[in-house]
Amino acid sequence: MSTKLLSKEAKANDRFRELGFGITLTQGVHGLKNVEGLLHIVRNYNDFTEKNDPYGEHDFGSFNWYGKKIFWKIDYYNPSFSGWCDPLSDNCKRVLTVMLASEY
């Protein structure tokens, strides 16, 4: 994958995450304090490093929330949600899942 493609993918993932549509919360996250504040952090996340984003896709992040380790991850699906698709395709659907690290 070229750097140019990764840059486009990261921008698409950032835009998707910032809009806040297509977010799924696990049962563990639903039970946390101030879920609205937690989602604000996910939408505005920008602590990407070589360690947590080695391919420059901006499709994963982690942070602590009231003593709990939180992961968020973007997955890509074809329109029927039956498998993976090219993240830059117009037909690709993104789903952002926010979970407790222990639920991963």
N, CA, C and O atoms as a GROMACS GRO file, in nm:
protein
  416
    1MET      N    1   0.083  -0.117   0.000
    1MET     CA    2   0.000   0.000   0.000
    1MET      C    3   0.089   0.125   0.000
    1MET      O    4   0.185   0.132   0.076
    2SER      N    5   0.058   0.219  -0.083
    2SER     CA    6   0.142   0.339  -0.092
    2SER      C    7   0.110   0.437   0.020
    2SER      O    8   0.003   0.431   0.081
    3THR      N    9   0.204   0.528   0.046
    3THR     CA   10   0.184   0.632   0.148
    3THR      C   11   0.067   0.721   0.110
    3THR      O   12  -0.010   0.762   0.196
    4LYS      N   13   0.053   0.750  -0.020
    4LYS     CA   14  -0.057   0.834  -0.067
    4LYS      C   15  -0.192   0.769  -0.033
    4LYS      O   16  -0.282   0.835   0.017
    5LEU      N   17  -0.204   0.640  -0.059
    5LEU     CA   18  -0.327   0.568  -0.028
    5LEU      C   19  -0.354   0.571   0.123
    5LEU      O   20  -0.467   0.593   0.166
    6LEU      N   21  -0.252   0.549   0.202
    6LEU     CA   22  -0.269   0.552   0.347
    6LEU      C   23  -0.317   0.689   0.392
    6LEU      O   24  -0.401   0.699   0.481
    7SER      N   25  -0.265   0.794   0.334
    7SER     CA   26  -0.305   0.929   0.370
    7SER      C   27  -0.452   0.951   0.339
    7SER      O   28  -0.525   1.008   0.420
    8LYS      N   29  -0.497   0.906   0.223
    8LYS     CA   30  -0.639   0.919   0.186
    8LYS      C   31  -0.726   0.837   0.282
    8LYS      O   32  -0.833   0.882   0.324
    9GLU      N   33  -0.679   0.718   0.315
    9GLU     CA   34  -0.754   0.631   0.405
    9GLU      C   35  -0.763   0.693   0.544
    9GLU      O   36  -0.870   0.692   0.606
   10ALA      N   37  -0.653   0.747   0.594
   10ALA     CA   38  -0.653   0.812   0.726
   10ALA      C   39  -0.751   0.930   0.726
   10ALA      O   40  -0.826   0.947   0.822
   11LYS      N   41  -0.749   1.010   0.621
   11LYS     CA   42  -0.842   1.123   0.613
   11LYS      C   43  -0.986   1.077   0.611
   11LYS      O   44  -1.072   1.136   0.677
   12ALA      N   45  -1.015   0.971   0.535
   12ALA     CA   46  -1.152   0.917   0.530
   12ALA      C   47  -1.194   0.863   0.666
   12ALA      O   48  -1.307   0.884   0.709
   13ASN      N   49  -1.103   0.793   0.734
   13ASN     CA   50  -1.135   0.740   0.868
   13ASN      C   51  -1.155   0.852   0.969
   13ASN      O   52  -1.246   0.846   1.052
   14ASP      N   53  -1.070   0.955   0.962
   14ASP     CA   54  -1.086   1.068   1.054
   14ASP      C   55  -1.220   1.137   1.031
   14ASP      O   56  -1.291   1.168   1.127
   15ARG      N   57  -1.255   1.160   0.907
   15ARG     CA   58  -1.381   1.226   0.874
   15ARG      C   59  -1.499   1.143   0.927
   15ARG      O   60  -1.592   1.197   0.987
   16PHE      N   61  -1.495   1.012   0.903
   16PHE     CA   62  -1.601   0.923   0.949
   16PHE      C   63  -1.614   0.927   1.102
   16PHE      O   64  -1.724   0.941   1.156
   17ARG      N   65  -1.501   0.916   1.169
   17ARG     CA   66  -1.501   0.914   1.316
   17ARG      C   67  -1.550   1.047   1.373
   17ARG      O   68  -1.627   1.048   1.469
   18GLU      N   69  -1.506   1.158   1.315
   18GLU     CA   70  -1.544   1.290   1.365
   18GLU      C   71  -1.695   1.316   1.350
   18GLU      O   72  -1.755   1.385   1.432
   19LEU      N   73  -1.755   1.262   1.244
   19LEU     CA   74  -1.899   1.281   1.224
   19LEU      C   75  -1.982   1.206   1.328
   19LEU      O   76  -2.091   1.249   1.364
   20GLY      N   77  -1.929   1.093   1.377
   20GLY     CA   78  -1.994   1.020   1.484
   20GLY      C   79  -2.109   0.930   1.441
   20GLY      O   80  -2.186   0.885   1.525
   21PHE      N   81  -2.121   0.903   1.312
   21PHE     CA   82  -2.224   0.811   1.263
   21PHE      C   83  -2.165   0.672   1.250
   21PHE      O   84  -2.045   0.658   1.228
   22GLY      N   85  -2.246   0.568   1.263
   22GLY     CA   86  -2.196   0.433   1.247
   22GLY      C   87  -2.117   0.383   1.366
   22GLY      O   88  -2.031   0.295   1.351
   23ILE      N   89  -2.144   0.438   1.484
   23ILE     CA   90  -2.071   0.396   1.604
   23ILE      C   91  -2.151   0.289   1.678
   23ILE      O   92  -2.271   0.303   1.700
   24THR      N   93  -2.082   0.183   1.715
   24THR     CA   94  -2.140   0.076   1.795
   24THR      C   95  -2.070   0.074   1.929
   24THR      O   96  -1.946   0.077   1.935
   25LEU      N   97  -2.146   0.070   2.036
   25LEU     CA   98  -2.090   0.061   2.171
   25LEU      C   99  -2.115  -0.078   2.226
   25LEU      O  100  -2.226  -0.131   2.214
   26THR      N  101  -2.014  -0.136   2.285
   26THR     CA  102  -2.032  -0.267   2.347
   26THR      C  103  -2.109  -0.252   2.478
   26THR      O  104  -2.126  -0.141   2.529
   27GLN      N  105  -2.154  -0.364   2.531
   27GLN     CA  106  -2.230  -0.363   2.656
   27GLN      C  107  -2.149  -0.302   2.770
   27GLN      O  108  -2.203  -0.228   2.852
   28GLY      N  109  -2.020  -0.332   2.774
   28GLY     CA  110  -1.935  -0.278   2.879
   28GLY      C  111  -1.924  -0.127   2.874
   28GLY      O  112  -1.920  -0.061   2.978
   29VAL      N  113  -1.919  -0.070   2.755
   29VAL     CA  114  -1.910   0.076   2.739
   29VAL      C  115  -2.042   0.142   2.777
   29VAL      O  116  -2.042   0.250   2.836
   30HIS      N  117  -2.154   0.078   2.745
   30HIS     CA  118  -2.285   0.133   2.782
   30HIS      C  119  -2.297   0.154   2.933
   30HIS      O  120  -2.369   0.244   2.977
   31GLY      N  121  -2.227   0.073   3.012
   31GLY     CA  122  -2.236   0.082   3.157
   31GLY      C  123  -2.141   0.183   3.220
   31GLY      O  124  -2.140   0.196   3.343
   32LEU      N  125  -2.063   0.253   3.141
   32LEU     CA  126  -1.965   0.347   3.196
   32LEU      C  127  -2.027   0.483   3.225
   32LEU      O  128  -2.134   0.517   3.175
   33LYS      N  129  -1.956   0.561   3.308
   33LYS     CA  130  -1.994   0.699   3.337
   33LYS      C  131  -1.975   0.784   3.212
   33LYS      O  132  -1.884   0.761   3.134
   34ASN      N  133  -2.062   0.883   3.195
   34ASN     CA  134  -2.045   0.988   3.097
   34ASN      C  135  -2.007   0.936   2.957
   34ASN      O  136  -1.904   0.973   2.902
   35VAL      N  137  -2.092   0.851   2.903
   35VAL     CA  138  -2.066   0.794   2.770
   35VAL      C  139  -2.059   0.905   2.665
   35VAL      O  140  -1.984   0.894   2.568
   36GLU      N  141  -2.136   1.010   2.684
   36GLU     CA  142  -2.132   1.123   2.591
   36GLU      C  143  -1.991   1.185   2.586
   36GLU      O  144  -1.941   1.217   2.478
   37GLY      N  145  -1.929   1.201   2.702
   37GLY     CA  146  -1.793   1.254   2.707
   37GLY      C  147  -1.693   1.158   2.645
   37GLY      O  148  -1.599   1.201   2.578
   38LEU      N  149  -1.713   1.030   2.668
   38LEU     CA  150  -1.627   0.928   2.609
   38LEU      C  151  -1.635   0.936   2.456
   38LEU      O  152  -1.532   0.928   2.388
   39LEU      N  153  -1.754   0.951   2.401
   39LEU     CA  154  -1.770   0.961   2.256
   39LEU      C  155  -1.707   1.088   2.201
   39LEU      O  156  -1.656   1.090   2.088
   40HIS      N  157  -1.709   1.194   2.279
   40HIS     CA  158  -1.641   1.317   2.239
   40HIS      C  159  -1.491   1.291   2.220
   40HIS      O  160  -1.430   1.339   2.124
   41ILE      N  161  -1.433   1.215   2.311
   41ILE     CA  162  -1.290   1.182   2.300
   41ILE      C  163  -1.264   1.097   2.176
   41ILE      O  164  -1.167   1.121   2.104
   42VAL      N  165  -1.351   0.999   2.149
   42VAL     CA  166  -1.334   0.914   2.030
   42VAL      C  167  -1.341   1.000   1.904
   42VAL      O  168  -1.256   0.987   1.816
   43ARG      N  169  -1.440   1.087   1.895
   43ARG     CA  170  -1.456   1.169   1.775
   43ARG      C  171  -1.338   1.264   1.753
   43ARG      O  172  -1.304   1.295   1.639
   44ASN      N  173  -1.277   1.309   1.861
   44ASN     CA  174  -1.168   1.406   1.851
   44ASN      C  175  -1.030   1.346   1.872
   44ASN      O  176  -0.931   1.418   1.882
   45TYR      N  177  -1.022   1.214   1.879
   45TYR     CA  178  -0.896   1.144   1.906
   45TYR      C  179  -0.792   1.180   1.801
   45TYR      O  180  -0.822   1.182   1.682
   46ASN      N  181  -0.671   1.208   1.845
   46ASN     CA  182  -0.564   1.231   1.749
   46ASN      C  183  -0.427   1.195   1.806
   46ASN      O  184  -0.325   1.251   1.766
   47ASP      N  185  -0.426   1.102   1.899
   47ASP     CA  186  -0.302   1.055   1.963
   47ASP      C  187  -0.244   0.936   1.885
   47ASP      O  188  -0.214   0.832   1.944
   48PHE      N  189  -0.227   0.953   1.754
   48PHE     CA  190  -0.175   0.845   1.671
   48PHE      C  191  -0.023   0.845   1.676
   48PHE      O  192   0.042   0.949   1.662
   49THR      N  193   0.032   0.726   1.698
   49THR     CA  194   0.177   0.710   1.703
   49THR      C  195   0.217   0.593   1.613
   49THR      O  196   0.131   0.520   1.564
   50GLU      N  197   0.345   0.577   1.593
   50GLU     CA  198   0.396   0.464   1.515
   50GLU      C  199   0.355   0.332   1.582
   50GLU      O  200   0.333   0.232   1.514
   51LYS      N  201   0.346   0.333   1.714
   51LYS     CA  202   0.313   0.210   1.788
   51LYS      C  203   0.165   0.171   1.772
   51LYS      O  204   0.135   0.054   1.749
   52ASN      N  205   0.073   0.268   1.783
   52ASN     CA  206  -0.069   0.232   1.777
   52ASN      C  207  -0.130   0.251   1.638
   52ASN      O  208  -0.245   0.214   1.616
   53ASP      N  209  -0.053   0.307   1.544
   53ASP     CA  210  -0.103   0.328   1.408
   53ASP      C  211   0.010   0.304   1.307
   53ASP      O  212   0.046   0.395   1.231
   54PRO      N  213   0.067   0.183   1.305
   54PRO     CA  214   0.186   0.158   1.224
   54PRO      C  215   0.166   0.175   1.074
   54PRO      O  216   0.263   0.198   1.002
   55TYR      N  217   0.044   0.164   1.025
   55TYR     CA  218   0.018   0.176   0.882
   55TYR      C  219  -0.040   0.313   0.844
   55TYR      O  220  -0.071   0.337   0.728
   56GLY      N  221  -0.056   0.400   0.942
   56GLY     CA  222  -0.105   0.535   0.915
   56GLY      C  223  -0.249   0.541   0.870
   56GLY      O  224  -0.286   0.631   0.794
   57GLU      N  225  -0.332   0.447   0.914
   57GLU     CA  226  -0.471   0.440   0.870
   57GLU      C  227  -0.570   0.512   0.962
   57GLU      O  228  -0.684   0.539   0.922
   58HIS      N  229  -0.528   0.544   1.082
   58HIS     CA  230  -0.617   0.608   1.182
   58HIS      C  231  -0.745   0.526   1.202
   58HIS      O  232  -0.855   0.580   1.208
   59ASP      N  233  -0.727   0.394   1.214
   59ASP     CA  234  -0.843   0.305   1.230
   59ASP      C  235  -0.851   0.241   1.368
   59ASP      O  236  -0.933   0.152   1.391
   60PHE      N  237  -0.765   0.284   1.460
   60PHE     CA  238  -0.764   0.228   1.595
   60PHE      C  239  -0.712   0.333   1.692
   60PHE      O  240  -0.624   0.412   1.658
   61GLY      N  241  -0.768   0.331   1.813
   61GLY     CA  242  -0.716   0.418   1.917
   61GLY      C  243  -0.746   0.359   2.054
   61GLY      O  244  -0.832   0.272   2.067
   62SER      N  245  -0.676   0.406   2.155
   62SER     CA  246  -0.701   0.361   2.291
   62SER      C  247  -0.673   0.476   2.388
   62SER      O  248  -0.590   0.563   2.362
   63PHE      N  249  -0.744   0.473   2.498
   63PHE     CA  250  -0.727   0.573   2.602
   63PHE      C  251  -0.791   0.521   2.730
   63PHE      O  252  -0.864   0.422   2.728
   64ASN      N  253  -0.764   0.586   2.841
   64ASN     CA  254  -0.823   0.549   2.969
   64ASN      C  255  -0.943   0.638   2.998
   64ASN      O  256  -0.941   0.758   2.970
   65TRP      N  257  -1.049   0.577   3.053
   65TRP     CA  258  -1.171   0.648   3.086
   65TRP      C  259  -1.219   0.601   3.222
   65TRP      O  260  -1.263   0.487   3.238
   66TYR      N  261  -1.210   0.688   3.321
   66TYR     CA  262  -1.251   0.654   3.458
   66TYR      C  263  -1.190   0.521   3.502
   66TYR      O  264  -1.260   0.437   3.559
   67GLY      N  265  -1.062   0.504   3.477
   67GLY     CA  266  -0.991   0.385   3.523
   67GLY      C  267  -1.006   0.263   3.434
   67GLY      O  268  -0.953   0.156   3.467
   68LYS      N  269  -1.075   0.275   3.323
   68LYS     CA  270  -1.094   0.163   3.230
   68LYS      C  271  -1.021   0.192   3.100
   68LYS      O  272  -1.023   0.304   3.050
   69LYS      N  273  -0.955   0.090   3.047
   69LYS     CA  274  -0.888   0.103   2.918
   69LYS      C  275  -0.994   0.087   2.808
   69LYS      O  276  -1.066  -0.012   2.805
   70ILE      N  277  -1.001   0.186   2.718
   70ILE     CA  278  -1.098   0.186   2.609
   70ILE      C  279  -1.025   0.168   2.477
   70ILE      O  280  -0.921   0.229   2.454
   71PHE      N  281  -1.082   0.085   2.391
   71PHE     CA  282  -1.035   0.071   2.253
   71PHE      C  283  -1.147   0.117   2.161
   71PHE      O  284  -1.264   0.097   2.191
   72TRP      N  285  -1.110   0.179   2.050
   72TRP     CA  286  -1.206   0.200   1.942
   72TRP      C  287  -1.140   0.151   1.814
   72TRP      O  288  -1.018   0.163   1.798
   73LYS      N  289  -1.219   0.097   1.723
   73LYS     CA  290  -1.165   0.038   1.601
   73LYS      C  291  -1.264   0.057   1.487
   73LYS      O  292  -1.384   0.041   1.504
   74ILE      N  293  -1.211   0.092   1.370
   74ILE     CA  294  -1.293   0.103   1.251
   74ILE      C  295  -1.271  -0.022   1.166
   74ILE      O  296  -1.158  -0.060   1.137
   75ASP      N  297  -1.382  -0.085   1.126
   75ASP     CA  298  -1.378  -0.199   1.035
   75ASP      C  299  -1.451  -0.160   0.907
   75ASP      O  300  -1.535  -0.070   0.906
   76TYR      N  301  -1.417  -0.229   0.799
   76TYR     CA  302  -1.472  -0.200   0.667
   76TYR      C  303  -1.551  -0.320   0.617
   76TYR      O  304  -1.506  -0.434   0.628
   77TYR      N  305  -1.670  -0.294   0.562
   77TYR     CA  306  -1.756  -0.400   0.512
   77TYR      C  307  -1.813  -0.363   0.377
   77TYR      O  308  -1.830  -0.245   0.345
   78ASN      N  309  -1.842  -0.466   0.297
   78ASN     CA  310  -1.912  -0.439   0.172
   78ASN      C  311  -2.057  -0.405   0.205
   78ASN      O  312  -2.098  -0.424   0.320
   79PRO      N  313  -2.137  -0.355   0.110
   79PRO     CA  314  -2.273  -0.308   0.142
   79PRO      C  315  -2.364  -0.412   0.207
   79PRO      O  316  -2.456  -0.374   0.280
   80SER      N  317  -2.341  -0.540   0.184
   80SER     CA  318  -2.426  -0.642   0.247
   80SER      C  319  -2.372  -0.684   0.384
   80SER      O  320  -2.428  -0.773   0.447
   81PHE      N  321  -2.263  -0.621   0.429
   81PHE     CA  322  -2.198  -0.652   0.557
   81PHE      C  323  -2.155  -0.798   0.566
   81PHE      O  324  -2.154  -0.857   0.674
   82SER      N  325  -2.120  -0.856   0.450
   82SER     CA  326  -2.082  -0.996   0.450
   82SER      C  327  -1.931  -1.016   0.438
   82SER      O  328  -1.884  -1.129   0.424
   83GLY      N  329  -1.855  -0.910   0.444
   83GLY     CA  330  -1.711  -0.926   0.436
   83GLY      C  331  -1.641  -0.793   0.416
   83GLY      O  332  -1.705  -0.688   0.411
   84TRP      N  333  -1.510  -0.800   0.405
   84TRP     CA  334  -1.424  -0.683   0.392
   84TRP      C  335  -1.441  -0.619   0.255
   84TRP      O  336  -1.482  -0.685   0.159
   85CYS      N  337  -1.408  -0.489   0.245
   85CYS     CA  338  -1.405  -0.421   0.116
   85CYS      C  339  -1.289  -0.322   0.116
   85CYS      O  340  -1.227  -0.298   0.219
   86ASP      N  341  -1.261  -0.265   0.001
   86ASP     CA  342  -1.157  -0.163  -0.012
   86ASP      C  343  -1.203  -0.038   0.062
   86ASP      O  344  -1.307   0.018   0.027
   87PRO      N  345  -1.128   0.008   0.162
   87PRO     CA  346  -1.169   0.123   0.242
   87PRO      C  347  -1.190   0.252   0.163
   87PRO      O  348  -1.258   0.343   0.210
   88LEU      N  349  -1.133   0.262   0.044
   88LEU     CA  350  -1.149   0.384  -0.035
   88LEU      C  351  -1.258   0.372  -0.141
   88LEU      O  352  -1.282   0.466  -0.217
   89SER      N  353  -1.323   0.257  -0.147
   89SER     CA  354  -1.432   0.236  -0.241
   89SER      C  355  -1.557   0.312  -0.195
   89SER      O  356  -1.584   0.321  -0.075
   90ASP      N  357  -1.632   0.366  -0.290
   90ASP     CA  358  -1.757   0.435  -0.257
   90ASP      C  359  -1.859   0.341  -0.197
   90ASP      O  360  -1.950   0.385  -0.126
   91ASN      N  361  -1.846   0.211  -0.223
   91ASN     CA  362  -1.941   0.112  -0.172
   91ASN      C  363  -1.903   0.058  -0.034
   91ASN      O  364  -1.978  -0.020   0.024
   92CYS      N  365  -1.791   0.099   0.017
   92CYS     CA  366  -1.743   0.048   0.146
   92CYS      C  367  -1.820   0.113   0.261
   92CYS      O  368  -1.840   0.234   0.262
   93LYS      N  369  -1.862   0.033   0.356
   93LYS     CA  370  -1.929   0.081   0.477
   93LYS      C  371  -1.831   0.069   0.593
   93LYS      O  372  -1.765  -0.033   0.611
   94ARG      N  373  -1.823   0.175   0.671
   94ARG     CA  374  -1.738   0.174   0.790
   94ARG      C  375  -1.826   0.155   0.912
   94ARG      O  376  -1.939   0.203   0.919
   95VAL      N  377  -1.771   0.082   1.010
   95VAL     CA  378  -1.835   0.065   1.140
   95VAL      C  379  -1.728   0.092   1.245
   95VAL      O  380  -1.621   0.033   1.241
   96LEU      N  381  -1.759   0.181   1.337
   96LEU     CA  382  -1.666   0.214   1.445
   96LEU      C  383  -1.719   0.150   1.572
   96LEU      O  384  -1.831   0.180   1.614
   97THR      N  385  -1.641   0.064   1.632
   97THR     CA  386  -1.680  -0.002   1.756
   97THR      C  387  -1.597   0.053   1.871
   97THR      O  388  -1.475   0.061   1.863
   98VAL      N  389  -1.667   0.092   1.978
   98VAL     CA  390  -1.602   0.139   2.101
   98VAL      C  391  -1.624   0.032   2.206
   98VAL      O  392  -1.738  -0.010   2.231
   99MET      N  393  -1.515  -0.014   2.267
   99MET     CA  394  -1.524  -0.127   2.360
   99MET      C  395  -1.426  -0.111   2.475
   99MET      O  396  -1.330  -0.033   2.468
  100LEU      N  397  -1.452  -0.184   2.581
  100LEU     CA  398  -1.352  -0.199   2.687
  100LEU      C  399  -1.241  -0.287   2.631
  100LEU      O  400  -1.268  -0.380   2.555
  101ALA      N  401  -1.119  -0.259   2.667
  101ALA     CA  402  -1.007  -0.342   2.621
  101ALA      C  403  -1.030  -0.489   2.658
  101ALA      O  404  -0.991  -0.579   2.584
  102SER      N  405  -1.092  -0.512   2.772
  102SER     CA  406  -1.120  -0.650   2.816
  102SER      C  407  -1.224  -0.720   2.730
  102SER      O  408  -1.238  -0.842   2.738
  103GLU      N  409  -1.297  -0.645   2.647
  103GLU     CA  410  -1.398  -0.706   2.559
  103GLU      C  411  -1.340  -0.739   2.421
  103GLU      O  412  -1.408  -0.800   2.338
  104TYR      N  413  -1.216  -0.700   2.396
  104TYR     CA  414  -1.156  -0.721   2.263
  104TYR      C  415  -1.128  -0.868   2.239
  104TYR      O  416  -1.078  -0.904   2.133
   0.00000   0.00000   0.00000
